[in-house]
């Protein structure tokens, strides 16, 4: 059977309702990694759902316990067809953010897939159960088209803690390096640039979260009697933040700013339009780094955001100078940013600006590092050509995702070129109530992934040989 047959079989998996049935089973399993005492539920997704599914596709499976106590386990599955064939690692995460069923609108429940027109509602439909199930469905379609063979080897890694910061993932990749040894990563997470346009990205921006704290005294003091005499922590903190990022969103501290955008990245982003979906928020003109396009600001530059700011009691303000204030800040950063030395740089800056009373501390121990496969890598052109051949659409190429993923575990620890092909879209309500997947892009994704995997068996060996020769 042909490439066209593989794509047709993947589309049939959607048309016959089989994919929807599999997705319903996956979503029905609660896997909230951010909630306490979820170990048994996280393990159940692997034991009761993923292992039977992978075994049916000819994978040998094993559970790897998380080296970090109390965190979710991992599934490593292998399907080996030949020592001389390319090996692809594919990845997904079965955990989700919290369900909060009371926040979903009437008629919806996070553990039930409800289909309303093009929208398939349910927690994990978009992030990430639906996405890794699309890829497994595409693999099965290629196997059917090729008489039970893929033409390459596959290694599957499913983690159950991505929404909690991927604790233990990097340790597992180091310890299981030989078992996960592959030639490239093809995985899916995050959104397309817009619902109707296939998209590929090659890494992700990093995420570094820190806190600024001003704790000046015990208790508040009457603002009439003491205002103008006591330093106000809210005013101090707001001024400290304003010394880091100005009122138009432009980063002022050099340590937060990235190196110049590479020409290859600029060329790729010239084709990208941000915010094309009808439900996308309107972009604020004049916000962020001047002289950059919206795509360059999101995918090629750093941004400093205030995630939270608290001073006094916002819901019940008192006539008092508050004793303390706290802000949670986040730097989204691209490759080339010296994130490991950010805290000392912030400390020196605040001291120089007259804010020695502002404490700086890292808010999270896990840091998503910035990664980016060079756009010139041979795998990139190969994958873009495959996606276009399958869909008839010119795919969008993002040098990196605007958000953060644990891609450094694959690109740095395992040393793999990384291709991410997302199947969701920007307005999917990921991490929010009413999360959903769209029907038409899901059907298209099944077909384009079947085409990509079919091509890996056909032309992948030549790309791999040429890449090794060039190296």
Secondary structure as a PSIPRED ss2 file (coil, helix, strand):
# PSIPRED VFORMAT (PSIPRED V4.0)

   1 X C   1.000  0.000  0.000
   2 X C   1.000  0.000  0.000
   3 X H   0.000  1.000  0.000
   4 X H   0.000  1.000  0.000
   5 X H   0.000  1.000  0.000
   6 X H   0.000  1.000  0.000
   7 X H   0.000  1.000  0.000
   8 X H   0.000  1.000  0.000
   9 X H   0.000  1.000  0.000
  10 X H   0.000  1.000  0.000
  11 X H   0.000  1.000  0.000
  12 X H   0.000  1.000  0.000
  13 X H   0.000  1.000  0.000
  14 X H   0.000  1.000  0.000
  15 X H   0.000  1.000  0.000
  16 X C   1.000  0.000  0.000
  17 X C   1.000  0.000  0.000
  18 X H   0.000  1.000  0.000
  19 X H   0.000  1.000  0.000
  20 X H   0.000  1.000  0.000
  21 X H   0.000  1.000  0.000
  22 X H   0.000  1.000  0.000
  23 X H   0.000  1.000  0.000
  24 X H   0.000  1.000  0.000
  25 X H   0.000  1.000  0.000
  26 X H   0.000  1.000  0.000
  27 X H   0.000  1.000  0.000
  28 X C   1.000  0.000  0.000
  29 X C   1.000  0.000  0.000
  30 X C   1.000  0.000  0.000
  31 X C   1.000  0.000  0.000
  32 X E   0.000  0.000  1.000
  33 X C   1.000  0.000  0.000
  34 X C   1.000  0.000  0.000
  35 X C   1.000  0.000  0.000
  36 X C   1.000  0.000  0.000
  37 X C   1.000  0.000  0.000
  38 X C   1.000  0.000  0.000
  39 X H   0.000  1.000  0.000
  40 X H   0.000  1.000  0.000
  41 X H   0.000  1.000  0.000
  42 X H   0.000  1.000  0.000
  43 X H   0.000  1.000  0.000
  44 X H   0.000  1.000  0.000
  45 X H   0.000  1.000  0.000
  46 X H   0.000  1.000  0.000
  47 X H   0.000  1.000  0.000
  48 X H   0.000  1.000  0.000
  49 X H   0.000  1.000  0.000
  50 X H   0.000  1.000  0.000
  51 X H   0.000  1.000  0.000
  52 X H   0.000  1.000  0.000
  53 X H   0.000  1.000  0.000
  54 X H   0.000  1.000  0.000
  55 X H   0.000  1.000  0.000
  56 X H   0.000  1.000  0.000
  57 X C   1.000  0.000  0.000
  58 X C   1.000  0.000  0.000
  59 X C   1.000  0.000  0.000
  60 X E   0.000  0.000  1.000
  61 X E   0.000  0.000  1.000
  62 X E   0.000  0.000  1.000
  63 X E   0.000  0.000  1.000
  64 X E   0.000  0.000  1.000
  65 X C   1.000  0.000  0.000
  66 X C   1.000  0.000  0.000
  67 X C   1.000  0.000  0.000
  68 X C   1.000  0.000  0.000
  69 X C   1.000  0.000  0.000
  70 X C   1.000  0.000  0.000
  71 X C   1.000  0.000  0.000
  72 X C   1.000  0.000  0.000
  73 X C   1.000  0.000  0.000
  74 X E   0.000  0.000  1.000
  75 X E   0.000  0.000  1.000
  76 X E   0.000  0.000  1.000
  77 X E   0.000  0.000  1.000
  78 X E   0.000  0.000  1.000
  79 X E   0.000  0.000  1.000
  80 X C   1.000  0.000  0.000
  81 X C   1.000  0.000  0.000
  82 X C   1.000  0.000  0.000
  83 X C   1.000  0.000  0.000
  84 X C   1.000  0.000  0.000
  85 X C   1.000  0.000  0.000
  86 X C   1.000  0.000  0.000
  87 X E   0.000  0.000  1.000
  88 X E   0.000  0.000  1.000
  89 X E   0.000  0.000  1.000
  90 X E   0.000  0.000  1.000
  91 X E   0.000  0.000  1.000
  92 X E   0.000  0.000  1.000
  93 X E   0.000  0.000  1.000
  94 X C   1.000  0.000  0.000
  95 X C   1.000  0.000  0.000
  96 X E   0.000  0.000  1.000
  97 X C   1.000  0.000  0.000
  98 X C   1.000  0.000  0.000
  99 X C   1.000  0.000  0.000
 100 X C   1.000  0.000  0.000
 101 X H   0.000  1.000  0.000
 102 X H   0.000  1.000  0.000
 103 X H   0.000  1.000  0.000
 104 X C   1.000  0.000  0.000
 105 X C   1.000  0.000  0.000
 106 X C   1.000  0.000  0.000
 107 X C   1.000  0.000  0.000
 108 X C   1.000  0.000  0.000
 109 X C   1.000  0.000  0.000
 110 X C   1.000  0.000  0.000
 111 X C   1.000  0.000  0.000
 112 X C   1.000  0.000  0.000
 113 X C   1.000  0.000  0.000
 114 X E   0.000  0.000  1.000
 115 X E   0.000  0.000  1.000
 116 X E   0.000  0.000  1.000
 117 X C   1.000  0.000  0.000
 118 X C   1.000  0.000  0.000
 119 X E   0.000  0.000  1.000
 120 X E   0.000  0.000  1.000
 121 X E   0.000  0.000  1.000
 122 X C   1.000  0.000  0.000
 123 X C   1.000  0.000  0.000
 124 X C   1.000  0.000  0.000
 125 X C   1.000  0.000  0.000
 126 X C   1.000  0.000  0.000
 127 X C   1.000  0.000  0.000
 128 X C   1.000  0.000  0.000
 129 X H   0.000  1.000  0.000
 130 X H   0.000  1.000  0.000
 131 X H   0.000  1.000  0.000
 132 X H   0.000  1.000  0.000
 133 X H   0.000  1.000  0.000
 134 X H   0.000  1.000  0.000
 135 X H   0.000  1.000  0.000
 136 X H   0.000  1.000  0.000
 137 X H   0.000  1.000  0.000
 138 X H   0.000  1.000  0.000
 139 X H   0.000  1.000  0.000
 140 X H   0.000  1.000  0.000
 141 X H   0.000  1.000  0.000
 142 X H   0.000  1.000  0.000
 143 X H   0.000  1.000  0.000
 144 X H   0.000  1.000  0.000
 145 X H   0.000  1.000  0.000
 146 X C   1.000  0.000  0.000
 147 X C   1.000  0.000  0.000
 148 X C   1.000  0.000  0.000
 149 X C   1.000  0.000  0.000
 150 X C   1.000  0.000  0.000
 151 X C   1.000  0.000  0.000
 152 X C   1.000  0.000  0.000
 153 X E   0.000  0.000  1.000
 154 X E   0.000  0.000  1.000
 155 X E   0.000  0.000  1.000
 156 X E   0.000  0.000  1.000
 157 X E   0.000  0.000  1.000
 158 X E   0.000  0.000  1.000
 159 X E   0.000  0.000  1.000
 160 X C   1.000  0.000  0.000
 161 X C   1.000  0.000  0.000
 162 X H   0.000  1.000  0.000
 163 X H   0.000  1.000  0.000
 164 X H   0.000  1.000  0.000
 165 X C   1.000  0.000  0.000
 166 X C   1.000  0.000  0.000
 167 X C   1.000  0.000  0.000
 168 X C   1.000  0.000  0.000
 169 X H   0.000  1.000  0.000
 170 X H   0.000  1.000  0.000
 171 X H   0.000  1.000  0.000
 172 X H   0.000  1.000  0.000
 173 X H   0.000  1.000  0.000
 174 X H   0.000  1.000  0.000
 175 X H   0.000  1.000  0.000
 176 X C   1.000  0.000  0.000
 177 X H   0.000  1.000  0.000
 178 X H   0.000  1.000  0.000
 179 X H   0.000  1.000  0.000
 180 X H   0.000  1.000  0.000
 181 X C   1.000  0.000  0.000
 182 X C   1.000  0.000  0.000
 183 X C   1.000  0.000  0.000
 184 X E   0.000  0.000  1.000
 185 X E   0.000  0.000  1.000
 186 X E   0.000  0.000  1.000
 187 X E   0.000  0.000  1.000
 188 X C   1.000  0.000  0.000
 189 X C   1.000  0.000  0.000
 190 X C   1.000  0.000  0.000
 191 X E   0.000  0.000  1.000
 192 X C   1.000  0.000  0.000
 193 X C   1.000  0.000  0.000
 194 X E   0.000  0.000  1.000
 195 X C   1.000  0.000  0.000
 196 X C   1.000  0.000  0.000
 197 X E   0.000  0.000  1.000
 198 X C   1.000  0.000  0.000
 199 X E   0.000  0.000  1.000
 200 X E   0.000  0.000  1.000
 201 X E   0.000  0.000  1.000
 202 X C   1.000  0.000  0.000
 203 X E   0.000  0.000  1.000
 204 X E   0.000  0.000  1.000
 205 X C   1.000  0.000  0.000
 206 X E   0.000  0.000  1.000
 207 X E   0.000  0.000  1.000
 208 X E   0.000  0.000  1.000
 209 X E   0.000  0.000  1.000
 210 X E   0.000  0.000  1.000
 211 X E   0.000  0.000  1.000
 212 X E   0.000  0.000  1.000
 213 X E   0.000  0.000  1.000
 214 X E   0.000  0.000  1.000
 215 X E   0.000  0.000  1.000
 216 X C   1.000  0.000  0.000
 217 X C   1.000  0.000  0.000
 218 X C   1.000  0.000  0.000
 219 X C   1.000  0.000  0.000
 220 X C   1.000  0.000  0.000
 221 X E   0.000  0.000  1.000
 222 X E   0.000  0.000  1.000
 223 X H   0.000  1.000  0.000
 224 X H   0.000  1.000  0.000
 225 X H   0.000  1.000  0.000
 226 X H   0.000  1.000  0.000
 227 X C   1.000  0.000  0.000
 228 X C   1.000  0.000  0.000
 229 X C   1.000  0.000  0.000
 230 X C   1.000  0.000  0.000
 231 X C   1.000  0.000  0.000
 232 X C   1.000  0.000  0.000
 233 X H   0.000  1.000  0.000
 234 X H   0.000  1.000  0.000
 235 X H   0.000  1.000  0.000
 236 X H   0.000  1.000  0.000
 237 X H   0.000  1.000  0.000
 238 X H   0.000  1.000  0.000
 239 X H   0.000  1.000  0.000
 240 X H   0.000  1.000  0.000
 241 X H   0.000  1.000  0.000
 242 X H   0.000  1.000  0.000
 243 X C   1.000  0.000  0.000
 244 X C   1.000  0.000  0.000
 245 X E   0.000  0.000  1.000
 246 X C   1.000  0.000  0.000
 247 X C   1.000  0.000  0.000
 248 X C   1.000  0.000  0.000
 249 X C   1.000  0.000  0.000
 250 X C   1.000  0.000  0.000
 251 X E   0.000  0.000  1.000
 252 X C   1.000  0.000  0.000
 253 X C   1.000  0.000  0.000
 254 X H   0.000  1.000  0.000
 255 X H   0.000  1.000  0.000
 256 X H   0.000  1.000  0.000
 257 X C   1.000  0.000  0.000
 258 X C   1.000  0.000  0.000
 259 X C   1.000  0.000  0.000
 260 X C   1.000  0.000  0.000
 261 X C   1.000  0.000  0.000
 262 X C   1.000  0.000  0.000
 263 X H   0.000  1.000  0.000
 264 X H   0.000  1.000  0.000
 265 X H   0.000  1.000  0.000
 266 X H   0.000  1.000  0.000
 267 X H   0.000  1.000  0.000
 268 X H   0.000  1.000  0.000
 269 X H   0.000  1.000  0.000
 270 X C   1.000  0.000  0.000
 271 X C   1.000  0.000  0.000
 272 X C   1.000  0.000  0.000
 273 X C   1.000  0.000  0.000
 274 X C   1.000  0.000  0.000
 275 X C   1.000  0.000  0.000
 276 X C   1.000  0.000  0.000
 277 X C   1.000  0.000  0.000
 278 X C   1.000  0.000  0.000
 279 X C   1.000  0.000  0.000
 280 X C   1.000  0.000  0.000
 281 X C   1.000  0.000  0.000
 282 X C   1.000  0.000  0.000
 283 X C   1.000  0.000  0.000
 284 X C   1.000  0.000  0.000
 285 X C   1.000  0.000  0.000
 286 X C   1.000  0.000  0.000
 287 X C   1.000  0.000  0.000
 288 X C   1.000  0.000  0.000
 289 X C   1.000  0.000  0.000
 290 X C   1.000  0.000  0.000
 291 X C   1.000  0.000  0.000
 292 X C   1.000  0.000  0.000
 293 X C   1.000  0.000  0.000
 294 X H   0.000  1.000  0.000
 295 X H   0.000  1.000  0.000
 296 X H   0.000  1.000  0.000
 297 X H   0.000  1.000  0.000
 298 X H   0.000  1.000  0.000
 299 X H   0.000  1.000  0.000
 300 X C   1.000  0.000  0.000
 301 X C   1.000  0.000  0.000
 302 X C   1.000  0.000  0.000
 303 X E   0.000  0.000  1.000
 304 X E   0.000  0.000  1.000
 305 X E   0.000  0.000  1.000
 306 X E   0.000  0.000  1.000
 307 X E   0.000  0.000  1.000
 308 X E   0.000  0.000  1.000
 309 X E   0.000  0.000  1.000
 310 X E   0.000  0.000  1.000
 311 X E   0.000  0.000  1.000
 312 X C   1.000  0.000  0.000
 313 X C   1.000  0.000  0.000
 314 X C   1.000  0.000  0.000
 315 X C   1.000  0.000  0.000
 316 X C   1.000  0.000  0.000
 317 X C   1.000  0.000  0.000
 318 X C   1.000  0.000  0.000
 319 X C   1.000  0.000  0.000
 320 X E   0.000  0.000  1.000
 321 X E   0.000  0.000  1.000
 322 X C   1.000  0.000  0.000
 323 X C   1.000  0.000  0.000
 324 X E   0.000  0.000  1.000
 325 X E   0.000  0.000  1.000
 326 X E   0.000  0.000  1.000
 327 X E   0.000  0.000  1.000
 328 X E   0.000  0.000  1.000
 329 X E   0.000  0.000  1.000
 330 X E   0.000  0.000  1.000
 331 X E   0.000  0.000  1.000
 332 X E   0.000  0.000  1.000
 333 X E   0.000  0.000  1.000
 334 X C   1.000  0.000  0.000
 335 X C   1.000  0.000  0.000
 336 X C   1.000  0.000  0.000
 337 X C   1.000  0.000  0.000
 338 X C   1.000  0.000  0.000
 339 X H   0.000  1.000  0.000
 340 X H   0.000  1.000  0.000
 341 X H   0.000  1.000  0.000
 342 X H   0.000  1.000  0.000
 343 X H   0.000  1.000  0.000
 344 X H   0.000  1.000  0.000
 345 X H   0.000  1.000  0.000
 346 X H   0.000  1.000  0.000
 347 X H   0.000  1.000  0.000
 348 X H   0.000  1.000  0.000
 349 X H   0.000  1.000  0.000
 350 X H   0.000  1.000  0.000
 351 X H   0.000  1.000  0.000
 352 X H   0.000  1.000  0.000
 353 X C   1.000  0.000  0.000
 354 X C   1.000  0.000  0.000
 355 X C   1.000  0.000  0.000
 356 X C   1.000  0.000  0.000
 357 X C   1.000  0.000  0.000
 358 X C   1.000  0.000  0.000
 359 X E   0.000  0.000  1.000
 360 X E   0.000  0.000  1.000
 361 X E   0.000  0.000  1.000
 362 X E   0.000  0.000  1.000
 363 X C   1.000  0.000  0.000
 364 X C   1.000  0.000  0.000
 365 X C   1.000  0.000  0.000
 366 X C   1.000  0.000  0.000
 367 X C   1.000  0.000  0.000
 368 X E   0.000  0.000  1.000
 369 X C   1.000  0.000  0.000
 370 X C   1.000  0.000  0.000
 371 X E   0.000  0.000  1.000
 372 X E   0.000  0.000  1.000
 373 X C   1.000  0.000  0.000
 374 X C   1.000  0.000  0.000
 375 X C   1.000  0.000  0.000
 376 X C   1.000  0.000  0.000
 377 X C   1.000  0.000  0.000
 378 X H   0.000  1.000  0.000
 379 X H   0.000  1.000  0.000
 380 X H   0.000  1.000  0.000
 381 X H   0.000  1.000  0.000
 382 X H   0.000  1.000  0.000
 383 X H   0.000  1.000  0.000
 384 X H   0.000  1.000  0.000
 385 X H   0.000  1.000  0.000
 386 X H   0.000  1.000  0.000
 387 X H   0.000  1.000  0.000
 388 X H   0.000  1.000  0.000
 389 X H   0.000  1.000  0.000
 390 X H   0.000  1.000  0.000
 391 X H   0.000  1.000  0.000
 392 X C   1.000  0.000  0.000
 393 X C   1.000  0.000  0.000
 394 X C   1.000  0.000  0.000
 395 X C   1.000  0.000  0.000
 396 X E   0.000  0.000  1.000
 397 X E   0.000  0.000  1.000
 398 X E   0.000  0.000  1.000
 399 X C   1.000  0.000  0.000
 400 X C   1.000  0.000  0.000
 401 X E   0.000  0.000  1.000
 402 X C   1.000  0.000  0.000
 403 X C   1.000  0.000  0.000
 404 X C   1.000  0.000  0.000
 405 X C   1.000  0.000  0.000
 406 X C   1.000  0.000  0.000
 407 X C   1.000  0.000  0.000
 408 X H   0.000  1.000  0.000
 409 X H   0.000  1.000  0.000
 410 X H   0.000  1.000  0.000
 411 X H   0.000  1.000  0.000
 412 X H   0.000  1.000  0.000
 413 X H   0.000  1.000  0.000
 414 X C   1.000  0.000  0.000
 415 X C   1.000  0.000  0.000
 416 X C   1.000  0.000  0.000
 417 X E   0.000  0.000  1.000
 418 X E   0.000  0.000  1.000
 419 X E   0.000  0.000  1.000
 420 X E   0.000  0.000  1.000
 421 X C   1.000  0.000  0.000
 422 X C   1.000  0.000  0.000
 423 X C   1.000  0.000  0.000
 424 X E   0.000  0.000  1.000
 425 X C   1.000  0.000  0.000
 426 X C   1.000  0.000  0.000
 427 X C   1.000  0.000  0.000
 428 X C   1.000  0.000  0.000
 429 X C   1.000  0.000  0.000
 430 X C   1.000  0.000  0.000
 431 X C   1.000  0.000  0.000
 432 X C   1.000  0.000  0.000
 433 X C   1.000  0.000  0.000
 434 X C   1.000  0.000  0.000
 435 X C   1.000  0.000  0.000
 436 X E   0.000  0.000  1.000
 437 X E   0.000  0.000  1.000
 438 X E   0.000  0.000  1.000
 439 X H   0.000  1.000  0.000
 440 X H   0.000  1.000  0.000
 441 X H   0.000  1.000  0.000
 442 X H   0.000  1.000  0.000
 443 X H   0.000  1.000  0.000
 444 X H   0.000  1.000  0.000
 445 X H   0.000  1.000  0.000
 446 X H   0.000  1.000  0.000
 447 X H   0.000  1.000  0.000
 448 X H   0.000  1.000  0.000
 449 X H   0.000  1.000  0.000
 450 X H   0.000  1.000  0.000
 451 X H   0.000  1.000  0.000
 452 X H   0.000  1.000  0.000
 453 X H   0.000  1.000  0.000
 454 X H   0.000  1.000  0.000
 455 X H   0.000  1.000  0.000
 456 X H   0.000  1.000  0.000
 457 X H   0.000  1.000  0.000
 458 X H   0.000  1.000  0.000
 459 X C   1.000  0.000  0.000
 460 X H   0.000  1.000  0.000
 461 X H   0.000  1.000  0.000
 462 X H   0.000  1.000  0.000
 463 X H   0.000  1.000  0.000
 464 X H   0.000  1.000  0.000
 465 X H   0.000  1.000  0.000
 466 X H   0.000  1.000  0.000
 467 X H   0.000  1.000  0.000
 468 X H   0.000  1.000  0.000
 469 X H   0.000  1.000  0.000
 470 X H   0.000  1.000  0.000
 471 X C   1.000  0.000  0.000
